[in-house]
Amino acid sequence: MRLHRFAAAVVGALAVTMLAPAVANAAPMNNRPWVVTVARGLDNPRGVTIGYNGAVVLAEAGRGGRSDKCLENPEGGRVCLGLTGALTSVTQGRRGWTQQRIVGGLPSLAGRDGAQAVGPHDVSPYGGNEYAVALGLGGTPQSRFQLGIAGLLLGQTVLARSDRNGRSVRSFGDPAAFEGRRDPDRQGVDSNPYSILGTRGGAVAVDAGGNTLLNIDRRGQVSTAAVFPNRPARSPNGDPVSMQAVPTSVVRGPDGAFYVGQLTGFPFPAGGANVYRVVPGQRPTVFARGFTNIVDLAFDRQGRLLVLQISRDGLATGDQTGALIRVNRRGQHVELVPGRLTAPGGLAVAGDGSLWVTNRSTSAGRGELLRISNV
C-alpha cells in the first residue's frame, strides 16, 4: 500500500478541519464516561501502552525536519527527515500529571508544517526493561538510502531503553527489508510498520504497507505470520476496486489468539473494516465486522473488544471525528464518548479499567493524551 493511501491520505482527509477546539475536560454525569486531557503539545501521537511502574508510554511520530534529506510525497510536495520522533512517559504524582520524553532523537519524516508524519508509530513493553518500537516508512527499503544514516532505521523495529543507566536504541528487526525480499502479498514492495506487540518469543508487528502480520524472534529474524486479503469494493464513481486490507493494529485476545484491525485502503468505505482473528499456522478469520478505518484495538477487563476508529464516518468524508466502540457479548456496537475524539491514534487499557487514547494523532504540537474513566 503506497504512502499516499495511508499516512498522507489520513492527514489530507482530516487537515481541512484540524482547527476545531481542543477536547475539554469533563466531569462525569449520570454515570457517563469521564474524559480528562492529561498531556498536550505532542507531535503526531500514535500508539500508547501501559509501561513499567504504571507509567503510560506513547509513541510520537514527530514533526520531520528541515534537513536536505527528503523524499517526494506522492500527494505532492516533499517530506523531510528530522530526529524528532520520541517516546513520552506520562505519570501521576502528588501535583498532578507529568509528561516526559524518555527517548528522543528517533527518525521522523514529515512536511515542513509537521503534517504527513511517519516515524515511531507504536510502542510495547519488551523483556523487563525495554520497549519495542515500530518505526514507519511508507515506501521501499531502497528509499531509505536517500535519507542517509539517520533514515536507515525507518521501516525497522527497535528496542529502546531509558533508565538510571541512560538511554539506548538498538535495531531489533527489519520488516522493510523483509518486505523487499519476500513481498508476501504479491502486490508490490511497500512497507510501513504500524503496530507492535512484545511476546515471550520476541514480538509480532503489523506492516500496513505490506498487508501482513509478522513474527520477529529474539534474534531479529522476521517471518510471515499472516497475509490479509484484498476485498472487492466500489470507487466513488461506482467502478469495481480491489481494496487492500491495510492492517494497523495487533493485540492479544483473552483466548491467546492475535486480533488485527484494518484501516482498509481506497476507497475507505464506511463500515468496511474488519477485525481478524489470527492463530499461528492458520489463515486469518473475520472475528467482527462493520467498522470504519480502524487504527487500534484493545480488550477491556471483562474481555470485551474495544475498537478505535480514526474516523467515525470514513476518511473520504473529510470528517475528523473519531470513534471508540465497545463490542458487547451479543456482538452489538456501543460507541463510548461520542463526539469527544479527534483523529485518535492509539488505545490502551490500564489495570484499573481506565482507557488511554492518543488524540489529534495527525497534528504536530497539538496532540493530546486522554484518560477515559467510568466506562
C-alpha positions in Angstrom: 0.0 0.0 0.0 1.5 3.3 -1.1 2.2 6.0 1.5 -0.4 8.3 -0.1 -3.1 5.7 0.6 -2.4 5.7 4.3 -0.2 8.4 6.0 -0.8 11.1 3.5 -4.4 10.2 2.8 -5.3 10.2 6.5 -3.7 13.6 7.0 -5.2 15.1 3.8 -8.7 13.9 4.6 -8.6 15.4 8.1 -6.5 18.5 7.7 -9.3 20.8 6.5 -11.0 20.6 9.9 -8.0 20.3 12.2 -8.6 23.7 13.7 -11.6 22.6 15.8 -11.5 23.4 19.6 -9.5 21.1 21.8 -11.2 18.4 23.8 -12.2 19.9 27.2 -12.1 18.1 30.5 -15.5 16.9 31.5 -17.0 15.9 34.8 -18.9 12.6 35.0 -22.7 13.0 34.7 -25.3 10.3 35.0 -22.6 7.6 35.2 -21.3 8.6 31.8 -17.6 8.2 31.0 -15.3 10.9 32.3 -12.7 12.3 29.8 -9.6 14.2 31.0 -6.7 15.5 29.0 -3.6 14.6 30.8 -0.9 15.5 28.2 -0.7 18.2 25.5 1.7 19.6 22.9 2.5 16.2 21.4 3.9 15.7 17.9 1.6 13.3 16.0 1.0 10.9 18.9 0.2 7.4 17.8 0.3 4.1 19.8 0.1 4.0 23.6 0.8 1.3 26.2 0.9 0.8 29.9 4.6 0.6 30.7 6.8 -0.2 33.6 5.9 1.1 37.1 2.4 2.1 35.9 3.6 4.8 33.5 1.7 5.4 30.4 4.1 5.5 27.4 3.2 6.7 23.9 4.9 7.0 20.6 5.2 10.4 18.9 5.8 10.1 15.1 7.5 13.5 15.3 7.4 16.5 13.0 10.1 15.6 10.5 12.8 18.2 10.0 14.3 20.9 7.7 17.3 18.9 6.5 18.1 18.3 2.9 17.3 14.6 3.3 13.9 14.5 1.7 11.6 12.3 -0.3 9.0 13.2 -2.8 5.5 12.8 -1.5 3.1 11.0 -3.9 0.4 13.6 -2.9 2.7 16.4 -3.9 5.4 18.3 -2.1 8.2 16.8 0.0 8.7 15.1 3.3 12.0 15.7 5.1 13.9 13.9 7.7 14.4 15.0 11.3 15.3 13.3 14.5 12.0 14.5 16.2 10.4 11.1 16.9 10.1 10.2 20.5 8.7 8.1 23.3 6.9 10.0 26.0 6.0 8.9 29.5 3.0 10.2 31.5 2.9 9.6 35.2 0.7 10.8 38.0 2.2 12.4 41.1 1.0 14.4 44.1 0.9 17.6 42.0 -0.9 16.0 39.0 0.2 14.6 35.7 3.7 14.9 34.4 4.8 14.2 30.9 8.5 13.5 30.0 10.2 12.4 26.7 12.1 9.4 27.9 13.6 8.6 24.5 14.2 11.2 21.8 16.1 11.6 18.6 14.2 8.9 16.6 13.8 9.4 12.9 10.7 11.2 11.6 9.6 12.2 8.1 7.1 15.0 7.6 6.2 18.1 5.6 7.5 21.5 6.7 4.4 22.0 8.9 4.8 18.6 10.6 2.0 17.1 8.6 2.0 13.6 7.0 4.4 12.4 9.7 5.9 8.9 9.6 8.1 7.8 12.4 7.6 6.0 15.8 4.1 4.5 15.3 3.7 2.2 18.2 5.3 1.0 21.4 5.1 -2.1 23.6 6.9 -3.3 26.7 9.6 -5.9 25.8 11.5 -8.1 28.1 11.7 -6.5 31.5 13.1 -3.0 30.9 12.9 -2.1 27.3 10.2 -1.0 24.8 9.8 -2.4 21.3 9.0 0.4 18.9 7.6 0.2 15.3 9.1 2.9 13.0 7.1 3.6 9.9 8.4 4.1 6.4 5.7 4.2 3.7 7.9 3.0 0.8 10.5 0.6 -0.3 13.6 -0.3 1.7 15.7 1.3 -1.0 14.1 4.7 -0.4 15.9 4.8 3.0 19.3 5.2 1.3 18.2 8.7 0.1 17.9 9.8 3.7 21.4 9.0 5.0 22.4 7.0 8.0 19.8 8.6 10.3 17.0 7.4 7.9 18.1 3.8 7.8 16.1 3.0 11.0 12.8 3.9 9.3 10.9 0.7 8.4 12.6 -1.2 11.3 11.6 -2.3 14.7 13.9 -1.1 17.5 14.4 -1.7 21.2 14.6 1.5 23.3 15.6 1.8 26.9 15.6 4.7 29.4 16.7 4.1 33.0 19.2 5.1 35.6 22.0 3.7 33.3 21.0 6.1 30.5 19.2 5.8 27.2 19.8 3.5 24.3 18.2 2.5 21.0 19.1 -0.7 19.1 17.8 -2.3 15.9 15.7 -5.4 16.6 14.2 -6.4 13.2 13.8 -5.0 9.7 10.2 -5.5 8.3 11.0 -3.2 5.4 14.0 -5.3 4.3 11.8 -8.5 4.7 9.1 -6.9 2.5 11.7 -6.0 -0.1 12.9 -9.6 -0.2 9.6 -11.5 0.0 6.7 -9.2 -0.8 4.3 -11.7 0.9 1.1 -10.2 -0.5 2.5 -10.1 -4.1 1.2 -6.5 -4.6 4.5 -4.7 -5.0 7.1 -3.8 -2.3 5.8 -1.3 0.2 6.4 -1.3 3.9 5.0 0.8 6.8 5.4 -0.9 10.2 2.5 0.4 12.2 1.8 -1.7 15.3 4.0 -3.9 17.5 3.3 -6.3 20.4 6.1 -7.8 22.6 5.7 -11.6 23.1 7.7 -14.2 25.0 9.4 -15.2 21.8 10.1 -11.7 20.6 7.4 -9.7 19.0 4.7 -9.5 16.4 4.3 -6.5 14.2 1.7 -5.3 11.6 3.0 -3.9 8.3 0.3 -1.6 7.0 2.1 -1.3 3.7 2.7 -5.0 3.2 -0.7 -6.1 4.4 0.9 -8.6 6.8 1.3 -9.7 10.4 5.0 -10.5 11.0 6.8 -12.6 13.6 10.1 -11.2 14.9 12.1 -13.6 17.0 14.6 -12.6 19.7 17.4 -12.6 17.1 15.6 -10.1 15.0 14.6 -12.7 12.3 11.4 -11.7 10.5 8.9 -14.2 9.1 5.3 -14.0 7.9 2.5 -14.9 10.4 -0.4 -13.9 8.2 -1.3 -12.1 5.0 -4.6 -10.1 4.9 -6.5 -10.4 1.6 -7.9 -7.7 -0.7 -11.6 -7.4 -0.9 -13.9 -6.1 -3.6 -15.3 -2.6 -3.2 -16.7 0.3 -5.3 -15.0 3.5 -6.0 -16.9 6.8 -5.5 -17.9 6.7 -9.2 -19.1 3.1 -9.0 -16.2 1.3 -10.6 -15.1 -2.0 -9.0 -11.9 -1.7 -6.9 -9.7 -4.4 -5.3 -9.4 -2.8 -1.8 -6.3 -3.6 0.2 -6.6 -4.6 3.8 -4.1 -2.1 5.4 -3.8 -3.7 8.9 -3.0 -1.1 11.5 -3.2 -2.8 14.9 -2.5 -6.1 16.7 -3.4 -7.2 20.2 -3.6 -10.5 22.0 -7.1 -11.6 23.0 -8.2 -13.3 26.2 -8.1 -16.6 24.3 -4.4 -16.2 23.4 -5.0 -15.5 19.7 -3.9 -12.3 17.9 -6.5 -9.8 16.8 -5.8 -7.4 13.9 -7.8 -4.4 12.9 -7.7 -2.9 9.4 -7.9 0.7 8.2 -8.8 -0.5 4.7 -7.3 1.1 1.6 -9.0 3.2 -1.0 -12.0 3.9 -1.2 -12.1 3.7 2.7 -15.7 2.6 2.8 -17.8 3.3 5.9 -18.5 0.1 7.7 -15.9 -1.8 5.5 -13.3 -2.5 8.1 -12.9 -5.9 9.8 -11.2 -7.3 12.9 -9.4 -10.5 12.1 -8.5 -13.3 14.5 -5.1 -14.9 13.8 -4.0 -18.2 15.2 -0.4 -19.1 14.3 -0.3 -21.6 11.5 -3.8 -20.9 10.4 -5.4 -18.4 7.9 -6.9 -15.2 9.4 -10.7 -15.4 10.0 -13.1 -12.5 10.4 -13.9 -12.0 14.1 -16.0 -8.8 13.9 -17.0 -6.5 11.0 -18.9 -3.3 10.3 -16.2 -0.8 11.4 -14.7 2.2 9.7 -11.0 3.0 9.4 -9.7 1.1 12.5 -6.5 2.5 13.9 -6.2 0.4 17.2 -7.7 -2.4 19.3 -7.8 -3.5 22.9 -9.7 -5.8 25.2 -11.1 -4.5 28.5 -11.0 -6.2 31.8 -14.3 -8.1 31.0 -12.8 -9.4 27.8 -14.9 -7.2 25.5 -13.3 -5.9 22.3 -12.6 -2.2 22.1 -12.2 -0.7 18.6 -10.7 2.8 17.9 -11.6 4.4 14.6 -9.5 7.3 13.3 -12.7 8.5 11.6 -16.2 7.7 12.6 -17.8 8.3 9.2 -14.9 7.5 6.9 -11.8 9.2 5.7 -13.4 10.0 2.4 -15.8 12.4 4.1 -13.0 14.6 5.5 -14.6 14.4 8.9 -12.0 14.3 11.7 -14.4 13.0 14.4 -13.1 9.6 15.6 -15.0 6.9 17.5 -14.3 4.4 20.3 -16.5 1.4 20.1 -17.1 -1.4 22.5 -18.5 -4.7 21.2 -20.7 -6.4 23.7 -21.3 -10.1 24.2 -24.0 -10.1 21.6 -21.8 -8.5 19.0 -23.5 -5.2 19.3 -21.5 -2.0 18.8 -21.7 0.6 21.6 -20.0 4.0 21.0 -18.3 5.4 24.0 -17.7 9.1 24.4 -19.4 10.0 21.1 -18.1 13.3 19.6 -15.2 13.6 22.0 -12.4 12.2 19.9 -10.5 14.0 17.1 -8.4 11.8 14.8 -7.4 9.4 17.6 -4.3 7.3 17.1 -3.8 4.8 19.9 -5.6 2.9 22.7 -4.6 1.1 25.9 -6.4 -0.3 28.9 -5.0 0.3 32.4 -5.2 -2.1 35.3 -7.9 0.0 37.0 -10.1 -0.3 33.8 -9.5 3.3 32.6 -8.8 3.8 28.9 -6.0 5.8 27.4 -6.4 7.3 24.0 -3.9 9.5 22.0 -5.9 12.3 20.3 -5.2 14.6 17.4 -2.8 12.0 16.1 -2.1 13.8 12.8 -1.2 17.1 14.4 2.3 18.4 15.2 2.4 20.3 18.5 -1.3 19.8 19.2 -1.5 16.2 20.0 -3.1 15.0 23.3 -3.3 12.0 25.6 -6.8 11.4 27.1 -7.8 9.3 30.1 -11.3 7.9 29.9 -12.7 6.5 33.2 -16.1 5.3 34.4 -16.6 3.1 31.4 
